[in-house]
Amino acid sequence: MKRFAVAVLSTMVLTSTFANLAGAQSGDIKVIINGVTQQYTQPPVVSQNTTLVPLRGVFESLGAKVEWDSKAKKVTASKNDDTLTLNIGSKLAYKNSKPVQLDAATQIQKGQVLVPLRFVSKSLGAKVNWNQTSRTVTISNQANDSTPDINSLSSKPLATPVTKVTYDTYYNDSLTYEDAVKLAIADSTSVKTGEVSIDQTGKIMKETGKNIDFVPAEAGDEAQDKAFKGYAQTNLNYEAAKKNLEMTKEGIEYNVKDLYNKLLQKQNAVKLAVLNIEDAERKLKVAQIKRDNQMSSDYEVTQATNQLTQNQAALDKAKKDLDSAYVSLNQLIGYKPEQRYELKDKPVYSEFKDNVETKVSQVLTSSTAIWLSEQKVDLAELSLKLYNFSTPGNTPYEAEQLNVEKAQYATEGTKRQLEEAVRTIYNNIKALESQYSQIQAGLVSARSAADMAKKQFDVGLATELQVYEANLKVTTAEQQAEDIVSSIDTLKLAFNKPWAMQGSAGASAQ
């Protein structure tokens, strides 16, 4: 058993045969640092025959501290007595104020600074190897390749098992929800069309109103009655154009909220997918060691390998979903599809205390959709009131009466739909709040278990894998809670203006 424990702890810090099993898809570049396969949201690339790697992910894995100055577009990295500075777009870096020529200019892709691979060895003295055949970068700053002493490992500060994701850090831009709404409204062709409609109907209403001298109480002069009905229609068109523009903006507001929060959720999905891959890698290493020590069969290794493959596929999908989420929001706010930015507004949980009956009453009196429907009832009743029986070829009076009924039924239907929407949204929010409470309760236990695993690891009673899995459970629950809060945040906006949610599809299809 002691032999197995030594093998587990030793293998966790060495490059094993697993490195060949954990490769990314064909054409991707794999990075192994001190025996651990890395996962980045922006993988390394080859540009002008130069391999570029993510600076923060590589440097922090080698023990350097990295800072980012977004205004100056400058990266500062420090380790021991060495300080490195780089400017984005420059082929010149500085080590302790002395210039270092780079093979290629630094650049930002998907929020990460990429630097030439050789700069890693120049700046930090790490051993770097590039395998063209397998497209693998192997980096090591360990003093030698000897196996660490098992007794010294248990007394070292815990570092490797902590769940940490190298994620988009160097954003060229940031975006608040409020600014996203402003951008979407400014870019919306539906808003521009609505503004033109207001101007157009306003001019028509002004012209038709020139011949209106009084408001008829009943049918009288046919020409006057017709003129007044025309004016009433154009007046309704004008007011409806203003209301429709208001509804369009509210629909855009909701659509931005929905896409903004979904983007936050997709970012969380990528983070968790990266962590799950590292978990699968660790389990595969353990399975291999157990097999090599004749403590298990090849079946366990095969199962662990299959799980790793599934997790890699899940990460690929999560990345594609994240890109799609960016593209969807970018399309709405007028950004280029490839543009990436930091989301500044992360929803914060607060208990939902609104009364559903009160909100139903408020919605029925403030809904633009209901107002428009009621105006159509008034217009139908006006036509009925000014009906002239002596005019040949008129629509039958009974038919005009039915127009009033149809308008009234339509209004009642709109009210029922909105009332149902309010109640449904309310119930969905409450259901999500219950899930959130359950996750919070589970987090207490998960954090306690992670703390205990850390203490046991420090005295040699737990493995790195056990500590990592305990931390992974905490991180998973935390991000699940964040996703629920994002969903609640979107539903709260829909609860206040349910007609905005119904009109958001039209607002997005500009």
VEXBAZA-747417 format. One record per residue (C-alpha): residue number from 1; z, y, x. Coordinates in steps of 0.05 Angstrom, whole numbers, plus 5000, padded with zeros to 4 digits. Layout:
<nodes>
@seq = NUM, up = Z, north = Y, east = X
...
</nodes>
This chain:
<nodes>
@seq = 1, up = 5000, north = 5000, east = 5000
@seq = 2, up = 5017, north = 5047, east = 5058
@seq = 3, up = 4949, north = 5032, east = 5088
@seq = 4, up = 4916, north = 5052, east = 5022
@seq = 5, up = 4955, north = 5118, east = 5018
@seq = 6, up = 4935, north = 5136, east = 5088
@seq = 7, up = 4862, north = 5121, east = 5072
@seq = 8, up = 4863, north = 5164, east = 5009
@seq = 9, up = 4893, north = 5225, east = 5042
@seq = 10, up = 4849, north = 5218, east = 5103
@seq = 11, up = 4784, north = 5209, east = 5066
@seq = 12, up = 4797, north = 5270, east = 5021
@seq = 13, up = 4786, north = 5316, east = 5081
@seq = 14, up = 4728, north = 5279, east = 5114
@seq = 15, up = 4655, north = 5274, east = 5098
@seq = 16, up = 4645, north = 5206, east = 5066
@seq = 17, up = 4586, north = 5165, east = 5044
@seq = 18, up = 4596, north = 5199, east = 4977
@seq = 19, up = 4559, north = 5259, east = 5003
@seq = 20, up = 4494, north = 5221, east = 4992
@seq = 21, up = 4513, north = 5203, east = 4921
@seq = 22, up = 4532, north = 5273, east = 4897
@seq = 23, up = 4466, north = 5307, east = 4912
@seq = 24, up = 4437, north = 5357, east = 4863
@seq = 25, up = 4369, north = 5350, east = 4831
@seq = 26, up = 4308, north = 5341, east = 4875
@seq = 27, up = 4293, north = 5407, east = 4910
@seq = 28, up = 4364, north = 5435, east = 4906
@seq = 29, up = 4403, north = 5450, east = 4969
@seq = 30, up = 4471, north = 5416, east = 4975
@seq = 31, up = 4529, north = 5447, east = 5013
@seq = 32, up = 4586, north = 5406, east = 5043
@seq = 33, up = 4644, north = 5445, east = 5073
@seq = 34, up = 4697, north = 5405, east = 5112
@seq = 35, up = 4676, north = 5343, east = 5075
@seq = 36, up = 4678, north = 5372, east = 5004
@seq = 37, up = 4613, north = 5381, east = 4965
@seq = 38, up = 4610, north = 5452, east = 4937
@seq = 39, up = 4586, north = 5476, east = 4869
@seq = 40, up = 4560, north = 5547, east = 4859
@seq = 41, up = 4531, north = 5582, east = 4798
@seq = 42, up = 4477, north = 5607, east = 4845
@seq = 43, up = 4459, north = 5551, east = 4893
@seq = 44, up = 4431, north = 5564, east = 4963
@seq = 45, up = 4357, north = 5583, east = 4968
@seq = 46, up = 4303, north = 5584, east = 5022
@seq = 47, up = 4269, north = 5651, east = 5029
@seq = 48, up = 4217, north = 5665, east = 5083
@seq = 49, up = 4236, north = 5601, east = 5120
@seq = 50, up = 4309, north = 5622, east = 5121
@seq = 51, up = 4365, north = 5585, east = 5085
@seq = 52, up = 4410, north = 5633, east = 5046
@seq = 53, up = 4479, north = 5611, east = 5023
@seq = 54, up = 4531, north = 5643, east = 4976
@seq = 55, up = 4575, north = 5686, east = 5020
@seq = 56, up = 4640, north = 5685, east = 4980
@seq = 57, up = 4639, north = 5611, east = 4965
@seq = 58, up = 4626, north = 5592, east = 5038
@seq = 59, up = 4671, north = 5643, east = 5071
@seq = 60, up = 4731, north = 5631, east = 5026
@seq = 61, up = 4725, north = 5556, east = 5036
@seq = 62, up = 4730, north = 5570, east = 5111
@seq = 63, up = 4793, north = 5611, east = 5102
@seq = 64, up = 4765, north = 5681, east = 5101
@seq = 65, up = 4786, north = 5736, east = 5052
@seq = 66, up = 4727, north = 5770, east = 5017
@seq = 67, up = 4726, north = 5838, east = 4983
@seq = 68, up = 4669, north = 5873, east = 4945
@seq = 69, up = 4656, north = 5947, east = 4939
@seq = 70, up = 4611, north = 5954, east = 4878
@seq = 71, up = 4597, north = 6028, east = 4889
@seq = 72, up = 4576, north = 6021, east = 4962
@seq = 73, up = 4545, north = 5952, east = 4950
@seq = 74, up = 4584, north = 5928, east = 5011
@seq = 75, up = 4620, north = 5863, east = 5026
@seq = 76, up = 4679, north = 5859, east = 5074
@seq = 77, up = 4705, north = 5792, east = 5099
@seq = 78, up = 4765, north = 5782, east = 5144
@seq = 79, up = 4797, north = 5723, east = 5179
@seq = 80, up = 4851, north = 5727, east = 5232
@seq = 81, up = 4831, north = 5785, east = 5277
@seq = 82, up = 4758, north = 5787, east = 5256
@seq = 83, up = 4728, north = 5835, east = 5204
@seq = 84, up = 4657, north = 5829, east = 5179
@seq = 85, up = 4618, north = 5880, east = 5137
@seq = 86, up = 4550, north = 5872, east = 5104
@seq = 87, up = 4509, north = 5918, east = 5060
@seq = 88, up = 4464, north = 5889, east = 5007
@seq = 89, up = 4391, north = 5892, east = 5026
@seq = 90, up = 4405, north = 5902, east = 5100
@seq = 91, up = 4387, north = 5855, east = 5158
@seq = 92, up = 4444, north = 5883, east = 5199
@seq = 93, up = 4517, north = 5861, east = 5193
@seq = 94, up = 4577, north = 5883, east = 5234
@seq = 95, up = 4631, north = 5840, east = 5266
@seq = 96, up = 4690, north = 5882, east = 5289
@seq = 97, up = 4644, north = 5943, east = 5285
@seq = 98, up = 4592, north = 5910, east = 5331
@seq = 99, up = 4522, north = 5899, east = 5300
@seq = 100, up = 4497, north = 5829, east = 5286
@seq = 101, up = 4423, north = 5819, east = 5271
@seq = 102, up = 4409, north = 5774, east = 5211
@seq = 103, up = 4350, north = 5728, east = 5202
@seq = 104, up = 4339, north = 5757, east = 5133
@seq = 105, up = 4367, north = 5813, east = 5090
@seq = 106, up = 4427, north = 5799, east = 5046
@seq = 107, up = 4411, north = 5797, east = 4972
@seq = 108, up = 4443, north = 5786, east = 4904
@seq = 109, up = 4422, north = 5730, east = 4857
@seq = 110, up = 4458, north = 5714, east = 4792
@seq = 111, up = 4517, north = 5756, east = 4814
@seq = 112, up = 4528, north = 5725, east = 4883
@seq = 113, up = 4513, north = 5753, east = 4952
@seq = 114, up = 4469, north = 5707, east = 4993
@seq = 115, up = 4469, north = 5710, east = 5069
@seq = 116, up = 4430, north = 5672, east = 5123
@seq = 117, up = 4461, north = 5606, east = 5140
@seq = 118, up = 4463, north = 5620, east = 5215
@seq = 119, up = 4507, north = 5681, east = 5202
@seq = 120, up = 4564, north = 5634, east = 5182
@seq = 121, up = 4566, north = 5604, east = 5252
@seq = 122, up = 4556, north = 5671, east = 5285
@seq = 123, up = 4612, north = 5706, east = 5246
@seq = 124, up = 4665, north = 5652, east = 5237
@seq = 125, up = 4650, north = 5604, east = 5293
@seq = 126, up = 4640, north = 5547, east = 5244
@seq = 127, up = 4597, north = 5486, east = 5261
@seq = 128, up = 4535, north = 5488, east = 5217
@seq = 129, up = 4483, north = 5434, east = 5209
@seq = 130, up = 4419, north = 5434, east = 5166
@seq = 131, up = 4387, north = 5368, east = 5146
@seq = 132, up = 4316, north = 5383, east = 5125
@seq = 133, up = 4304, north = 5313, east = 5097
@seq = 134, up = 4363, north = 5313, east = 5049
@seq = 135, up = 4364, north = 5389, east = 5042
@seq = 136, up = 4438, north = 5388, east = 5059
@seq = 137, up = 4480, north = 5442, east = 5093
@seq = 138, up = 4542, north = 5414, east = 5128
@seq = 139, up = 4593, north = 5465, east = 5151
@seq = 140, up = 4659, north = 5451, east = 5186
@seq = 141, up = 4712, north = 5494, east = 5219
@seq = 142, up = 4760, north = 5436, east = 5232
@seq = 143, up = 4782, north = 5431, east = 5305
@seq = 144, up = 4758, north = 5359, east = 5309
@seq = 145, up = 4739, north = 5301, east = 5265
@seq = 146, up = 4805, north = 5263, east = 5272
@seq = 147, up = 4843, north = 5240, east = 5212
@seq = 148, up = 4902, north = 5286, east = 5193
@seq = 149, up = 4972, north = 5259, east = 5201
@seq = 150, up = 4998, north = 5234, east = 5134
@seq = 151, up = 5068, north = 5261, east = 5148
@seq = 152, up = 5044, north = 5331, east = 5163
@seq = 153, up = 5000, north = 5332, east = 5102
@seq = 154, up = 5058, north = 5327, east = 5053
@seq = 155, up = 5092, north = 5388, east = 5082
@seq = 156, up = 5031, north = 5434, east = 5081
@seq = 157, up = 5022, north = 5487, east = 5027
@seq = 158, up = 4980, north = 5461, east = 4970
@seq = 159, up = 4909, north = 5487, east = 4975
@seq = 160, up = 4855, north = 5436, east = 4962
@seq = 161, up = 4878, north = 5411, east = 4893
@seq = 162, up = 4881, north = 5479, east = 4860
@seq = 163, up = 4825, north = 5487, east = 4809
@seq = 164, up = 4783, north = 5546, east = 4831
@seq = 165, up = 4711, north = 5562, east = 4816
@seq = 166, up = 4665, north = 5604, east = 4859
@seq = 167, up = 4635, north = 5645, east = 4804
@seq = 168, up = 4593, north = 5708, east = 4793
@seq = 169, up = 4630, north = 5763, east = 4829
@seq = 170, up = 4581, north = 5812, east = 4858
@seq = 171, up = 4551, north = 5843, east = 4796
@seq = 172, up = 4503, north = 5901, east = 4803
@seq = 173, up = 4526, north = 5926, east = 4735
@seq = 174, up = 4579, north = 5917, east = 4682
@seq = 175, up = 4574, north = 5921, east = 4607
@seq = 176, up = 4625, north = 5938, east = 4554
@seq = 177, up = 4617, north = 5916, east = 4482
@seq = 178, up = 4613, north = 5989, east = 4459
@seq = 179, up = 4557, north = 6005, east = 4509
@seq = 180, up = 4520, north = 5941, east = 4489
@seq = 181, up = 4520, north = 5965, east = 4416
@seq = 182, up = 4494, north = 6033, east = 4436
@seq = 183, up = 4439, north = 6002, east = 4478
@seq = 184, up = 4419, north = 5954, east = 4422
@seq = 185, up = 4415, north = 6009, east = 4370
@seq = 186, up = 4375, north = 6054, east = 4417
@seq = 187, up = 4326, north = 5997, east = 4431
@seq = 188, up = 4320, north = 5973, east = 4359
@seq = 189, up = 4252, north = 5982, east = 4327
@seq = 190, up = 4286, north = 5968, east = 4259
@seq = 191, up = 4330, north = 6030, east = 4270
@seq = 192, up = 4270, north = 6072, east = 4290
@seq = 193, up = 4233, north = 6048, east = 4228
@seq = 194, up = 4294, north = 6064, east = 4185
@seq = 195, up = 4298, north = 6134, east = 4212
@seq = 196, up = 4224, north = 6146, east = 4197
@seq = 197, up = 4235, north = 6119, east = 4126
@seq = 198, up = 4291, north = 6169, east = 4114
@seq = 199, up = 4247, north = 6226, east = 4137
@seq = 200, up = 4188, north = 6201, east = 4096
@seq = 201, up = 4227, north = 6189, east = 4031
@seq = 202, up = 4263, north = 6255, east = 4039
@seq = 203, up = 4197, north = 6292, east = 4040
@seq = 204, up = 4172, north = 6254, east = 3979
@seq = 205, up = 4236, north = 6266, east = 3941
@seq = 206, up = 4233, north = 6341, east = 3956
@seq = 207, up = 4161, north = 6344, east = 3932
@seq = 208, up = 4173, north = 6305, east = 3867
@seq = 209, up = 4234, north = 6347, east = 3852
@seq = 210, up = 4194, north = 6411, east = 3848
@seq = 211, up = 4170, north = 6396, east = 3777
@seq = 212, up = 4239, north = 6375, east = 3750
@seq = 213, up = 4269, north = 6431, east = 3708
@seq = 214, up = 4323, north = 6392, east = 3670
@seq = 215, up = 4353, north = 6323, east = 3662
@seq = 216, up = 4328, north = 6291, east = 3597
@seq = 217, up = 4382, north = 6259, east = 3554
@seq = 218, up = 4333, north = 6216, east = 3515
@seq = 219, up = 4259, north = 6203, east = 3507
@seq = 220, up = 4219, north = 6266, east = 3495
@seq = 221, up = 4158, north = 6296, east = 3528
@seq = 222, up = 4122, north = 6237, east = 3559
@seq = 223, up = 4099, north = 6276, east = 3621
@seq = 224, up = 4168, north = 6304, east = 3634
@seq = 225, up = 4201, north = 6237, east = 3624
@seq = 226, up = 4152, north = 6204, east = 3672
@seq = 227, up = 4163, north = 6259, east = 3723
@seq = 228, up = 4238, north = 6251, east = 3719
@seq = 229, up = 4235, north = 6175, east = 3726
@seq = 230, up = 4190, north = 6185, east = 3787
@seq = 231, up = 4241, north = 6233, east = 3816
@seq = 232, up = 4298, north = 6185, east = 3802
@seq = 233, up = 4261, north = 6130, east = 3837
@seq = 234, up = 4245, north = 6172, east = 3898
@seq = 235, up = 4317, north = 6196, east = 3900
@seq = 236, up = 4340, north = 6124, east = 3899
@seq = 237, up = 4290, north = 6107, east = 3954
@seq = 238, up = 4318, north = 6163, east = 3996
@seq = 239, up = 4390, north = 6142, east = 3988
@seq = 240, up = 4371, north = 6069, east = 3997
@seq = 241, up = 4336, north = 6086, east = 4062
@seq = 242, up = 4399, north = 6118, east = 4089
@seq = 243, up = 4442, north = 6059, east = 4066
@seq = 244, up = 4393, north = 6009, east = 4094
@seq = 245, up = 4395, north = 6044, east = 4162
@seq = 246, up = 4470, north = 6040, east = 4160
@seq = 247, up = 4467, north = 5966, east = 4143
@seq = 248, up = 4417, north = 5955, east = 4200
@seq = 249, up = 4464, north = 5986, east = 4250
@seq = 250, up = 4522, north = 5946, east = 4224
@seq = 251, up = 4480, north = 5883, east = 4229
@seq = 252, up = 4464, north = 5900, east = 4302
@seq = 253, up = 4538, north = 5914, east = 4315
@seq = 254, up = 4555, north = 5845, east = 4290
@seq = 255, up = 4498, north = 5812, east = 4327
@seq = 256, up = 4519, north = 5843, east = 4393
@seq = 257, up = 4591, north = 5821, east = 4381
@seq = 258, up = 4568, north = 5750, east = 4367
@seq = 259, up = 4523, north = 5746, east = 4429
@seq = 260, up = 4573, north = 5782, east = 4474
@seq = 261, up = 4628, north = 5733, east = 4456
@seq = 262, up = 4581, north = 5673, east = 4461
@seq = 263, up = 4563, north = 5695, east = 4531
@seq = 264, up = 4636, north = 5695, east = 4549
@seq = 265, up = 4642, north = 5624, east = 4522
@seq = 266, up = 4581, north = 5600, east = 4560
@seq = 267, up = 4611, north = 5628, east = 4624
@seq = 268, up = 4674, north = 5588, east = 4611
@seq = 269, up = 4631, north = 5526, east = 4599
@seq = 270, up = 4599, north = 5533, east = 4668
@seq = 271, up = 4667, north = 5542, east = 4701
@seq = 272, up = 4694, north = 5479, east = 4668
@seq = 273, up = 4632, north = 5439, east = 4684
@seq = 274, up = 4640, north = 5457, east = 4758
@seq = 275, up = 4712, north = 5435, east = 4757
@seq = 276, up = 4695, north = 5370, east = 4722
@seq = 277, up = 4645, north = 5354, east = 4776
@seq = 278, up = 4698, north = 5363, east = 4830
@seq = 279, up = 4744, north = 5319, east = 4790
@seq = 280, up = 4690, north = 5265, east = 4786
@seq = 281, up = 4677, north = 5271, east = 4861
@seq = 282, up = 4750, north = 5260, east = 4877
@seq = 283, up = 4754, north = 5200, east = 4831
@seq = 284, up = 4693, north = 5170, east = 4863
@seq = 285, up = 4723, north = 5177, east = 4932
@seq = 286, up = 4786, north = 5142, east = 4909
@seq = 287, up = 4745, north = 5086, east = 4877
@seq = 288, up = 4706, north = 5076, east = 4941
@seq = 289, up = 4770, north = 5072, east = 4982
@seq = 290, up = 4801, north = 5022, east = 4935
@seq = 291, up = 4738, north = 4980, east = 4938
@seq = 292, up = 4736, north = 4984, east = 5014
@seq = 293, up = 4808, north = 4961, east = 5016
@seq = 294, up = 4793, north = 4904, east = 4968
@seq = 295, up = 4836, north = 4934, east = 4913
@seq = 296, up = 4779, north = 4938, east = 4863
@seq = 297, up = 4707, north = 4917, east = 4852
@seq = 298, up = 4641, north = 4953, east = 4855
@seq = 299, up = 4645, north = 4962, east = 4780
@seq = 300, up = 4697, north = 5018, east = 4787
@seq = 301, up = 4653, north = 5053, east = 4838
@seq = 302, up = 4593, north = 5046, east = 4792
@seq = 303, up = 4632, north = 5075, east = 4733
@seq = 304, up = 4656, north = 5134, east = 4775
@seq = 305, up = 4585, north = 5146, east = 4800
@seq = 306, up = 4558, north = 5146, east = 4729
@seq = 307, up = 4611, north = 5195, east = 4708
@seq = 308, up = 4592, north = 5241, east = 4765
@seq = 309, up = 4519, north = 5238, east = 4744
@seq = 310, up = 4538, north = 5255, east = 4672
@seq = 311, up = 4581, north = 5314, east = 4696
@seq = 312, up = 4524, north = 5339, east = 4738
@seq = 313, up = 4478, north = 5337, east = 4678
@seq = 314, up = 4530, north = 5373, east = 4638
@seq = 315, up = 4533, north = 5428, east = 4690
@seq = 316, up = 4457, north = 5435, east = 4691
@seq = 317, up = 4458, north = 5443, east = 4615
@seq = 318, up = 4516, north = 5492, east = 4618
@seq = 319, up = 4477, north = 5535, east = 4668
@seq = 320, up = 4415, north = 5534, east = 4624
@seq = 321, up = 4457, north = 5552, east = 4563
@seq = 322, up = 4488, north = 5610, east = 4602
@seq = 323, up = 4419, north = 5635, east = 4623
@seq = 324, up = 4396, north = 5631, east = 4551
@seq = 325, up = 4457, north = 5669, east = 4528
@seq = 326, up = 4442, north = 5725, east = 4578
@seq = 327, up = 4369, north = 5727, east = 4556
@seq = 328, up = 4388, north = 5732, east = 4482
@seq = 329, up = 4436, north = 5790, east = 4493
@seq = 330, up = 4388, north = 5823, east = 4542
@seq = 331, up = 4332, north = 5820, east = 4491
@seq = 332, up = 4376, north = 5854, east = 4439
@seq = 333, up = 4400, north = 5910, east = 4485
@seq = 334, up = 4333, north = 5922, east = 4519
@seq = 335, up = 4350, north = 5893, east = 4588
@seq = 336, up = 4303, north = 5851, east = 4630
@seq = 337, up = 4312, north = 5776, east = 4618
@seq = 338, up = 4335, north = 5763, east = 4690
@seq = 339, up = 4387, north = 5819, east = 4690
@seq = 340, up = 4459, north = 5796, east = 4701
@seq = 341, up = 4523, north = 5837, east = 4694
@seq = 342, up = 4598, north = 5831, east = 4686
@seq = 343, up = 4626, north = 5831, east = 4615
@seq = 344, up = 4683, north = 5881, east = 4615
@seq = 345, up = 4713, north = 5867, east = 4546
@seq = 346, up = 4749, north = 5801, east = 4538
@seq = 347, up = 4781, north = 5793, east = 4469
@seq = 348, up = 4857, north = 5788, east = 4467
@seq = 349, up = 4893, north = 5745, east = 4416
@seq = 350, up = 4931, north = 5779, east = 4360
@seq = 351, up = 4955, north = 5746, east = 4296
@seq = 352, up = 4909, north = 5759, east = 4237
@seq = 353, up = 4951, north = 5790, east = 4182
@seq = 354, up = 4900, north = 5818, east = 4133
@seq = 355, up = 4908, north = 5801, east = 4060
@seq = 356, up = 4847, north = 5765, east = 4033
@seq = 357, up = 4854, north = 5792, east = 3961
@seq = 358, up = 4860, north = 5863, east = 3986
@seq = 359, up = 4799, north = 5855, east = 4030
@seq = 360, up = 4758, north = 5825, east = 3973
@seq = 361, up = 4774, north = 5887, east = 3931
@seq = 362, up = 4756, north = 5934, east = 3989
@seq = 363, up = 4690, north = 5898, east = 4003
@seq = 364, up = 4668, north = 5900, east = 3931
@seq = 365, up = 4679, north = 5976, east = 3929
@seq = 366, up = 4650, north = 5993, east = 3997
@seq = 367, up = 4592, north = 5945, east = 4005
@seq = 368, up = 4525, north = 5978, east = 4016
@seq = 369, up = 4490, north = 5917, east = 3987
@seq = 370, up = 4529, north = 5924, east = 3922
@seq = 371, up = 4516, north = 5998, east = 3919
@seq = 372, up = 4441, north = 5986, east = 3924
@seq = 373, up = 4444, north = 5933, east = 3871
@seq = 374, up = 4483, north = 5978, east = 3824
@seq = 375, up = 4433, north = 6035, east = 3834
@seq = 376, up = 4378, north = 5988, east = 3811
@seq = 377, up = 4419, north = 5975, east = 3747
@seq = 378, up = 4424, north = 6050, east = 3736
@seq = 379, up = 4349, north = 6058, east = 3746
@seq = 380, up = 4333, north = 6002, east = 3697
@seq = 381, up = 4380, north = 6033, east = 3646
@seq = 382, up = 4346, north = 6101, east = 3656
@seq = 383, up = 4278, north = 6070, east = 3642
@seq = 384, up = 4307, north = 6040, east = 3579
@seq = 385, up = 4338, north = 6106, east = 3557
@seq = 386, up = 4273, north = 6144, east = 3567
@seq = 387, up = 4230, north = 6091, east = 3534
@seq = 388, up = 4176, north = 6122, east = 3491
@seq = 389, up = 4156, north = 6078, east = 3432
@seq = 390, up = 4095, north = 6120, east = 3415
@seq = 391, up = 4060, north = 6111, east = 3482
@seq = 392, up = 4006, north = 6058, east = 3475
@seq = 393, up = 4005, north = 6001, east = 3526
@seq = 394, up = 4078, north = 6009, east = 3544
@seq = 395, up = 4117, north = 5948, east = 3567
@seq = 396, up = 4153, north = 5919, east = 3506
@seq = 397, up = 4222, north = 5949, east = 3496
@seq = 398, up = 4253, north = 5880, east = 3497
@seq = 399, up = 4223, north = 5868, east = 3565
@seq = 400, up = 4254, north = 5933, east = 3591
@seq = 401, up = 4321, north = 5908, east = 3564
@seq = 402, up = 4313, north = 5844, east = 3603
@seq = 403, up = 4301, north = 5885, east = 3667
@seq = 404, up = 4370, north = 5914, east = 3657
@seq = 405, up = 4400, north = 5845, east = 3649
@seq = 406, up = 4364, north = 5820, east = 3711
@seq = 407, up = 4391, north = 5878, east = 3752
@seq = 408, up = 4461, north = 5866, east = 3726
@seq = 409, up = 4458, north = 5792, east = 3742
@seq = 410, up = 4433, north = 5808, east = 3812
@seq = 411, up = 4492, north = 5855, east = 3822
@seq = 412, up = 4541, north = 5802, east = 3799
@seq = 413, up = 4508, north = 5751, east = 3845
@seq = 414, up = 4515, north = 5798, east = 3905
@seq = 415, up = 4589, north = 5809, east = 3889
@seq = 416, up = 4602, north = 5734, east = 3885
@seq = 417, up = 4566, north = 5721, east = 3950
@seq = 418, up = 4607, north = 5774, east = 3987
@seq = 419, up = 4672, north = 5751, east = 3955
@seq = 420, up = 4657, north = 5679, east = 3976
@seq = 421, up = 4639, north = 5703, east = 4046
@seq = 422, up = 4705, north = 5740, east = 4054
@seq = 423, up = 4746, north = 5680, east = 4032
@seq = 424, up = 4706, north = 5632, east = 4076
@seq = 425, up = 4714, north = 5677, east = 4137
@seq = 426, up = 4788, north = 5685, east = 4124
@seq = 427, up = 4798, north = 5609, east = 4120
@seq = 428, up = 4758, north = 5599, east = 4184
@seq = 429, up = 4800, north = 5650, east = 4221
@seq = 430, up = 4864, north = 5617, east = 4198
@seq = 431, up = 4837, north = 5548, east = 4219
@seq = 432, up = 4821, north = 5575, east = 4288
@seq = 433, up = 4890, north = 5606, east = 4293
@seq = 434, up = 4921, north = 5538, east = 4280
@seq = 435, up = 4878, north = 5508, east = 4336
@seq = 436, up = 4900, north = 5565, east = 4382
@seq = 437, up = 4973, north = 5552, east = 4367
@seq = 438, up = 4964, north = 5478, east = 4382
@seq = 439, up = 4931, north = 5493, east = 4448
@seq = 440, up = 4986, north = 5542, east = 4467
@seq = 441, up = 5038, north = 5489, east = 4452
@seq = 442, up = 5000, north = 5439, east = 4495
@seq = 443, up = 4994, north = 5490, east = 4551
@seq = 444, up = 5069, north = 5492, east = 4559
@seq = 445, up = 5071, north = 5418, east = 4572
@seq = 446, up = 5009, north = 5420, east = 4616
@seq = 447, up = 5037, north = 5476, east = 4660
@seq = 448, up = 5102, north = 5440, east = 4667
@seq = 449, up = 5066, north = 5376, east = 4687
@seq = 450, up = 5024, north = 5415, east = 4738
@seq = 451, up = 5086, north = 5446, east = 4768
@seq = 452, up = 5119, north = 5378, east = 4774
@seq = 453, up = 5057, north = 5348, east = 4807
@seq = 454, up = 5057, north = 5405, east = 4857
@seq = 455, up = 5129, north = 5392, east = 4875
@seq = 456, up = 5117, north = 5317, east = 4881
@seq = 457, up = 5056, north = 5330, east = 4925
@seq = 458, up = 5098, north = 5373, east = 4972
@seq = 459, up = 5146, north = 5315, east = 4985
@seq = 460, up = 5092, north = 5262, east = 4988
@seq = 461, up = 5103, north = 5231, east = 4920
@seq = 462, up = 5036, north = 5252, east = 4889
@seq = 463, up = 4964, north = 5251, east = 4913
@seq = 464, up = 4916, north = 5310, east = 4915
@seq = 465, up = 4877, north = 5278, east = 4858
@seq = 466, up = 4938, north = 5277, east = 4813
@seq = 467, up = 4953, north = 5350, east = 4828
@seq = 468, up = 4881, north = 5370, east = 4817
@seq = 469, up = 4878, north = 5334, east = 4750
@seq = 470, up = 4943, north = 5366, east = 4727
@seq = 471, up = 4914, north = 5435, east = 4744
@seq = 472, up = 4848, north = 5418, east = 4711
@seq = 473, up = 4884, north = 5403, east = 4646
@seq = 474, up = 4916, north = 5472, east = 4648
@seq = 475, up = 4851, north = 5507, east = 4664
@seq = 476, up = 4813, north = 5469, east = 4610
@seq = 477, up = 4865, north = 5487, east = 4557
@seq = 478, up = 4866, north = 5560, east = 4579
@seq = 479, up = 4791, north = 5567, east = 4573
@seq = 480, up = 4790, north = 5530, east = 4506
@seq = 481, up = 4841, north = 5582, east = 4482
@seq = 482, up = 4797, north = 5638, east = 4507
@seq = 483, up = 4737, north = 5609, east = 4470
@seq = 484, up = 4777, north = 5607, east = 4405
@seq = 485, up = 4799, north = 5679, east = 4414
@seq = 486, up = 4726, north = 5700, east = 4424
@seq = 487, up = 4706, north = 5664, east = 4359
@seq = 488, up = 4763, north = 5697, east = 4321
@seq = 489, up = 4743, north = 5765, east = 4348
@seq = 490, up = 4672, north = 5756, east = 4321
@seq = 491, up = 4698, north = 5732, east = 4253
@seq = 492, up = 4745, north = 5792, east = 4247
@seq = 493, up = 4685, north = 5838, east = 4249
@seq = 494, up = 4650, north = 5795, east = 4197
@seq = 495, up = 4713, north = 5796, east = 4154
@seq = 496, up = 4713, north = 5872, east = 4151
@seq = 497, up = 4638, north = 5877, east = 4138
@seq = 498, up = 4612, north = 5810, east = 4113
@seq = 499, up = 4545, north = 5842, east = 4094
@seq = 500, up = 4535, north = 5857, east = 4168
@seq = 501, up = 4537, north = 5783, east = 4184
@seq = 502, up = 4487, north = 5769, east = 4129
@seq = 503, up = 4440, north = 5823, east = 4155
@seq = 504, up = 4447, north = 5807, east = 4229
@seq = 505, up = 4389, north = 5757, east = 4230
@seq = 506, up = 4342, north = 5811, east = 4207
@seq = 507, up = 4371, north = 5860, east = 4256
@seq = 508, up = 4359, north = 5812, east = 4314
@seq = 509, up = 4288, north = 5795, east = 4294
@seq = 510, up = 4260, north = 5863, east = 4313
</nodes>
